[in-house]
Amino acid sequence: MKIAVTSGKGGSGKTFIATHLAREFAQLKPTEYIDCDVEAPNGYLFLKPDNTQETSESCTCIESVDMEKCILCGKCARTCYSKAILAGRESIMVFPELCRYCAACEVVCPQNAMVKGKRPMGSSFSGTAGNIKLNWAKLATGAGGLTVKLIDGLTSKATSEIVILDSPPGTSCPVVHTVQDADIVILAADATEFGQHDLKLSVAMCREMNIEPLLIINRIGIGDIDKLRKYCQQENLTVLGEVNDSREIASYYSKGQLAGDFIPELKQTFKEMTQKLIKYNLAPSQTKGQGDQRSGIYLAEPNQRKDADARAENNSNAREIAVLSGKGGTGKTSLAACLAQLSGIMSADCDVDAADLHLLLKPEIKTCSEFIGGKAMKIDQTKCRPCGQCKYICQFNAVEKTPDHRYHIDQDKCEGCGACLELCPQKAITASPSIDGRLYMSDTRFGKMSHATLAPSRENSGKLVTTVRNQALAAVKGSAIIIDGSPGTGCPVIASIGGVSFVVLVTEPTVSGLHDLDRIGDLCRHFKVKAGVVVNKADLNSEMAGSIEDYARKNNMAILGNLNYSNDFNAAQQAGKTILEYASTSEIAGQIKDIWNKIDKEINQA
């Protein structure tokens, strides 16, 4: 039985739930915990495996072009959908770090001049924690486009009777690849406004994939639980269990400990959920086949289209300040909203597959564009003579053979590279624009806002992030732009970080917080971007907060300030306000203003 645990946002308790379920299942059956959140894996920090083994992971790429064979026709560059090949008049340049190896260039090259090599993806790890087998991986710094390949490699290793898949957050391609073959999908959510909004995105993703998810409500006691329960009733969502909000649980979490090992009531809660899951798996299929659920998650109807390759006007004087975190749930968006208020010019929500900034800034949408991220491939069955060449060439396993021996392209797996289009001898494959989301330009009470919604289960989140930034740059001249970036270290984050003036890294004083800060800090160093650190809930674990400050000093990061634990954050969120509006005279408000002044000073010194 494969059980995938996922969430529309980070910080909802996804890993907390997955690790506790693994611990309880291991008392009953052979159990394997696979951490598919390869951009910020931290389940192993809580399960503490022994006998850990590390393996370097790489994938095929186009390394260069054999110029003795090349005739400089340029077909390879025109075909490459990842822009990894540049054709000049006298030479061909290949950028292996961009290649995702779709093989389209090999198909179109008339001289067989493409030279293959290996591109590092990261490392995979394995170990044991008592009766639990663990497998996890860490994406190499800057290898954003390879997240899915690492995930597929991990899930292919599953051999135990019970497999717990700890998914990345969000609703894009990495999540799809994690949950697509699971027997049961569990969504983790809380009753905050952010939690309920992102839950709707996750439900839409699951039902578009014909999966009927279960729900675990975490942190009961914060947010509007009646509103969440009403939504569950309206959507016929089965609630598997509930976990109360507890500072005691948060304290154990901050130390890298499983709270269920110390709190008997919590252990009993997960034991009961484990028994329910066993019974649920034995029941008839709960799949409802809801089909396309996207219409309910968009903020407006489109009145134009925007291509991913559209370029921004030159705005070299703009100061882009990106607010990032190695994991979700650190308070990144709440802080970004406050900085947008203090800046008062332009904000850009680049967390496109779980965008929440609009819940605080309440934008008045002025334009809404359909976002064309790439191409969608389709096989014309009237022309197809099922030779199987499309299935042979597809590097993403998107071409499936049907029971009647025909071929079909799974749109959730297809990356639109066009290799099958070029190879098909019958010209039976056609390409049409892939509408992967919607792009908005809005007015808010704190200036303009560029933002977007990625369609559930869609790829091209990095392209949409770039388009959001380009739109913001074109709208303002020489001003500060506050970017609310995605969590993690993958493609959307890389698209958020490149070329910015300064990065604000928001973390928490926990073992996983320091671990994930190191991951995103390494990415900043890789792209040579100046960064500073904010520790949220610093008084939750003052010793760990001190360790984070030590880390910042050793890595030449500015210490921008600490924020104390405060219920005002959740209260402000429920009211649809920034904490500067909700509690303007509070200690937290003063701390945030001090942070903004330090950011301004750091930028002016750059």
N, C-alpha and C positions, 0 to 999 in steps of 0.2 A: 504494500500500500504506500503510495507516494502522496505526501501531504505538503502542499506549498503554502507558506505563510507570507503574505504580502500586504502592502498598504499604499494608499495614494500619496502619502507624505512620509518623510522621515520623522523619527521621534514619537511615533504612535505606539511603540512597544513591540514592534515586529520581532526583533531579535530576542527581546525579553520573553515573548510568548514561545518562539520557536525553540529556544534552549530549554525552557521548562517542559515543553511537550516531549522533547527528546529525552530528557531525564526520566520522565514518568513512563514513556513507552519502553525504555531500556529495562525497566523492572519486569516487563512482561514478555517482550520479544526482541530478537536481534534488531538493533536500531542503528541507523546511519544518519548523521547530521551533515548536510552539505550547505555550505555558506556560498550562495550564488551572488551575493553583493560584493563582487570582486573589486569594485572601486574603493570600498571601505569595509572590508570584512572584519568583524569583531566578535563573532560568536565564540571563537576559540579562547578569547580572553576570559570568558566566563566558565566554559567547560574545562579549560586547562588540560589539554591532552598531553600524554607522555609519548615517547618514542617518535617524535615528529620527524618526518622526512620531507625534504624539499627537492622539487624537480623544476628545472628551467623549462619554460614553454616557449615555443616559437611557431610561426606559421609561414607558409609559402608566400613569397612576394616577387614582384618583378624588380630585379636588382639593377639592371642596366640594359643597354641595347648594344648588340654586336655591330659596331659601325662598319666593319668589313662587309657585312651582309646588307646593312640598311641602305635604302635608296632615297631616304628623306621624303617619303610620300606623305607623312604626317597623319596617317590613318589611326595609328595607336593613340596619339594625343587627342584627336577628335572623338575617339570612342571612349576614352577613360573617364568614367563618371565620378571618380574620386579626385580628379585633377592631379594625379601623381606623375603625369608625363607632360613635358613641355617640348614642343617641336620648334626648332629654329631653322634658319636657312642652311646652316652648315653642320648642325649636330642635334641630337636628341638628349634632353636631360630627364632623368628619372629620379623621383624622390621616394625611396623605398618606405620611409616613415609614414607616407600617406597612402600607400598601396594596400588595398584590402583583398587583392587577388580574386578578381571576378573572371579572369582569363579572356575577357573581351579583346584585349590588345593582341593576344596570341592568335585569336580567331581571325582578326582582320589583317594581320601582318602578312604581306605576300612573300616575304623573304625569310620567314621563321627566324627573325633577328632578336626576339625578346629573350633576355637571359634571366632565368629564375634564381632566387636565392632564399634566405631565411630572414624573417623579421622577428625580433624578440617581442613576445606578448606579455611576459611576466613570469611568475613562479606559481606552481601549485604545491600544496602541502597536504600531508595526511598524518594521522595520529590516532590514538585511542584515549578515551576518558572513561575508565571503568568499563561498562558494557557498551559504550557508544563508540562507533567508528566515526572519525571526522575527516572530511575533505573540504578544503577551501583554497582560494587562489587570490593573488594580488596582482592587479593590472600594473604593467610597467608604466612608469611616469611618462606622460605624453602619448601613450598608445590608446587614445580615446576610441578609435574605430574598431578596436578588437575585443570589446567587452563581451559581445555575443559569442565569439569563438571560444573564449575562456569558459563562459558559462556552459556552452554545449559540451566542452571537454569534461567539465565537472559532473554534469548530470549523466553522462554516458558511463561513469564509473560506479553508479549506484548498483549494489548487489544485495543489500539486506532486505529482510522481510518488511521492515518499516523504514521509510526514507523521509526525513524532514528536510524540505528545501526552504532555506531562508532566502527570500527573494530580495532583489534591489527594490527601492521605493519607486513610486511613479506608475506610469501606464504605458511607457514606450517599449521599444523592441527588446531590451534586456529582460524586462518583466515578462513579456510574452513568451520568450524562450524558456524562462524558468517554470511558468505555470502550465504551459500548453499540454504536457503529458501527465500532469498530476491527476490522481484519482479524486482528491479533495483539495479545494482552494479555500483558505481561511483569510479573511480580511481583518486587519487590526485597525481600530479607529477609536477616537475619543469623541466626546460630545461638544468640543469647542467648535466655533464657526469654521476654523481651518479644517478640523478633523471631519466635520460633516460634509463640507464642500468637496474635499478630496476623496471621501468615501464614495460619493456619487460618480466621480471619474473612474474609480476602481470597479464599481459595479457595472458601469457602461462598458469598460474594457472586457470584463469577464463575460458578460452576456453577449457581446459581439462575437466572442469566441465560443459561444454556446456552452458556457460554464455557469453553473449556478453556485455562487460562493456561500460560505458560512461567514458569520461575523463574530468576533470577540470584541466586546466593548471594554476598553482599558481606561483607567483613571476615572472611575465613577466618582462623582463628587465635584467635578469641574465641568463647566459648560452647561448646556441646556439638554439634560437627559430626556426630558419629556418630548422635546422636538425630535431627537434622534430616534426614540422608540416609535414615534408616530410615523417617521419616514420608513423605518423597518417594516412596520405593519402595512403601509401603503405599497411597498415594493415586494412584499412577501419574502423578506429576508429572514432566514433562520439565525437566531442568536445562539451561538454555541455556549457562551459563558460571559461572565462579567468579572472584572478585577477592580477593586476599589483604589482610589488615589491614596497614596500613603507616603509621607516623608520618610518613614522607616524603609520602605521598599527602595526609594530613591537613594537613601544612604548606602544600602548594601550594593546597589547598582554602581554607585560612584567608586566603590572599592573593588569592582570586578568580581563580585560574588553573586551567586544565584540566591535571591531572596527566599525562594521556596525551601532552601536548605535550613533556614533559620526561623521561618514563620509558618507554623503548622497549618493555619487556616488557608494560607496561600497554596501550600503543597496539596491540601485536600481539594481546593478549587481546580487545580490542574489535573489531579487524579480523576476527578469526575468528568472533566472535559475529555480526557483520554478514553474513558469508557464510552462516552457518547460517540466519539469518532469511530471506535471499533464497530458499534452498532450501526452507525450511519453508513459505513462502508459496506456493510452486509445488506443494507436496504436496497430496493430498486433504485436505478439511476435517478438522480435529482436534476439532471440537465434539462433545462426548459427550452433551449433554442430560441432565445429572445431576439436574435438577429441584430441589426444595426441600431445602436442606442445613442448615436452621436448627437442627434439634434437637440437633446435636452441639456447638453453640457456647454454649448456655445453661448456667448454673451450678447450677440447681435447677429442679424442677417447680413450677408455680404452684399456689397454694391460694386465691387471691383475685384481684380485678381492681382496677386503679387508673386512674381517668380523668385525662386531662391537665389538666382544669379544676379538679381538687381543690385546695382552698386550705389553706395552712398555718395552724396556730394562731399568734396573735401572739406573737412572741419578739423584741421590740425590743432586749433586752439582749444578745443573742447577738453575738459578734464573729466575723465570717466573714473568713477569710484565704484569698484565692484565689492559687494558684500557677499562673502562666501562662507561655507563651512564644510568640513570633511564629512559630516553627516547631517541629516535633517533633525529638526526638533530642538535646535540650539537657541532659537529666538532670532534667527537671521532675518526673517521677513519683518518681524516687529521692529527691529533696529533699523532696517532699511527704510521702513515707512517714516520713522522719526527723522532720519537723515534727509529724506525727501522733503519733509516739512521744513527742516532748517535750511535746506538749499533753496527750495521754492521755485525751481526752474523746470527740471525734467527728471522723470524717473523711467526706468526700463525694467519690466519684470521678465527676466530671462529664464526663470524656472518654468519653462513652457509646458511641461507635462504634469505639473501640479502647481499652477499659478494661483497664489493667494493674496498678492499685494492689493488687488482690486477690492478685496473684502474690507480693507482698511481705508483705502483712498477713495472709494466710491466713484469711479470715473464716469464721466458723461461721454459716451462713445460718439466720435465724430465721423470716423471712417471705419469700415470693416471689409477686409479683403480675404478672399479665399487664398490660402497659401499653397502654391504648387512647389512641392519639395523635390520632385523627380518624375520618373515615368512609371506607369503601371503596365505590365506586360500581360497579354491575353492571347490564348490560342484559339484561332478560328477553326472549329471542328469540321467545317465543310471543306477546308483546304488541307487539313492535317492528314498525312499518311504516317501513322504512328511508328516512326523509325527510332525514336528514343534519343535522338541527338541532343535535344534540349535538356533532357534529364542528365545525359552524360556530361554536358558542359557546365551545368549549374553548380557553382561552388557553395551555394547557400541552401541546398536541399529544398528549394521552393517548387520544383517540378515533381508532381506525384503521378503515379500510374494508377488509373481507376480500375475497378473490377472488370469493366468491359474492354480493358486493354487500350484505353485512350490516355491522353496526358492532360493534366490540369495544373495551372500555376496557383499556388497558395499565396494570396496577396499579403498575408501576415509575415511570410518569410522572404518574399521577393524584395530585392533591393534596387530593382530597376536598372541594373547595370547594362543590359542589352546584349549580353553574350549569346543568349538563345536566339535573339532577333537576328543577329549577324550570321549564326550558324545554320539556321533552319533551311533546308534545301527546298522546301515547298513555299517559303515565304508566308507561312501560316500564322506567324506571330506578329501582333500589332502592338504599338506603344501609344498610350494616351497619357495626358497629364495626370499626375497623382496628386489629388487634393488632400494634403496631410494636416490641415488645420485652418485656423483663421487668425488673421493679424488685425490688431486694432490700434488706432490713434485716438487718444481721449484727452479731455480736460478734467483736471481735478482741482480741489480747493488749494492744492500745493503746486500748481503748475501743470505742465503737460505730462502725459504718460503714454509710452509705447509698450504694448503688451500683446500676448497671443495665447491661443489655446491649441495645443497639439492634439490631433484626433487620437482617441484611444487605440493602442496597439500599433501606432505608426512609428516608422523610422524618421530620419531626417531632423531630429531634434536639434542637432548642432547647426544645421542650415537655418532653421527657424530662429534660433538664438541670434545668429549673425544678422538675419533680416530685421529682428527687433532692434538690435543695436544700430544698424544702418538707418532705420527709420528715425530713431531718436537723434542720431548725429545730423541728419538732414533737416531736422525741425528746429534745432537751436544752434546758435553760433557763439563759440568761445565761452560757453557756460559749463557749469558742473552738471554731470549726468550721474544719477545714483542708479546703479545696476543691482537688482536683487537676483543673484545667480542661483544655479542649481546646486544641490548638495553633491558630494562625491568628487571624483577626479577624472571623469570620462569626457566624452565628446562635447556635451553641452557646456561643461565647465571650461574646457579648453576654448570653446567659442566665446565664452564670457570673459575670459581673462586676457586674451591676446591683445596687447597694445594699450591696456588701461593705464591710467596714471598711478593708481594706488589700489591695493586690495585690503579690505577689512575682513579678518578671519574671526568668526564668532565660534566659540567653543564653550564647553562646560567642564567643571572640575571633576571629571570622572576618568577612569582608566581608559575607556573607549574614546572619550573626548580628546585626551592627549594623543592616543594612537591615531585618530583620524586627523587631528591637527598636523601631525607629522607628515601624513600623506598629502594633504593639500598644501602644506608648506613646501614640500619637495617639488610640487608642481609649480609653485610660484618661483622657486629658485631655478627650475628648469627653463622657464620663460623669462627669467631675469626681471621679474616684476617686484617692486617694492611693496612690503606688506607690514601690517600691524595686527595686534591680537587684542580681542575683547573677551574676557571671561564672564559669561553669564552665570547666574546663581552661584557666584564665587563663595559665598558663605556656607554653601551646602557641604563643602569639603575644603577647608582652608589649606590643608597640607597639599592637596592635589593642585589647588589654585596656585600655590607657590611653585610647584614643579613646572606648571605651564609657563609661569613667568620666567623661570630659569631657562626653559627651553627657548623661549622667545629671545632672551638675551644672547644665548649661545649661537643663535641663528640670525643675529642682526635684524630682528624684527622689533618694531616699535611696540611698547606696551601702552596701549591706548586707554585702558581702564578696566575696572571690574564693575559688574552690576550685581547687586544682591538679589537673593530670592524674593520674589514679590508676587502676590496674587493679583496685583493690579494689571499685570500683563494679560492674564486671561480675562479679567473683567473688561479691560479696554477692548480686547478682541471681540468679546460678545457684544459690546456697544458699537462696534464698527468705527472705533477711534484709535488714534495713536495714543501711546501712554503719555506723551507730552500734552495732549488735549485732555485726556481723562484724569490725569493726576499731575497737573502742571506745576504744583508747588512741592511735589514729593521728592524724596532723596533720589529715587531712580531718575526722575526728570533732570535733576541737576547733574547726575553722573553722565547721562547721555549728552547733555550740552557740553560738558567737559571733553567727552570723547570726540565730538564734532570739532571742537576747537583744536584738539591735537591732530586730527586728520588734516584740517586746513593748514596747520603749521608744517606737517610732514610733506604735504604736496608743494607748498611754497619753497621748501628747502630742496626739493628734487631738482 
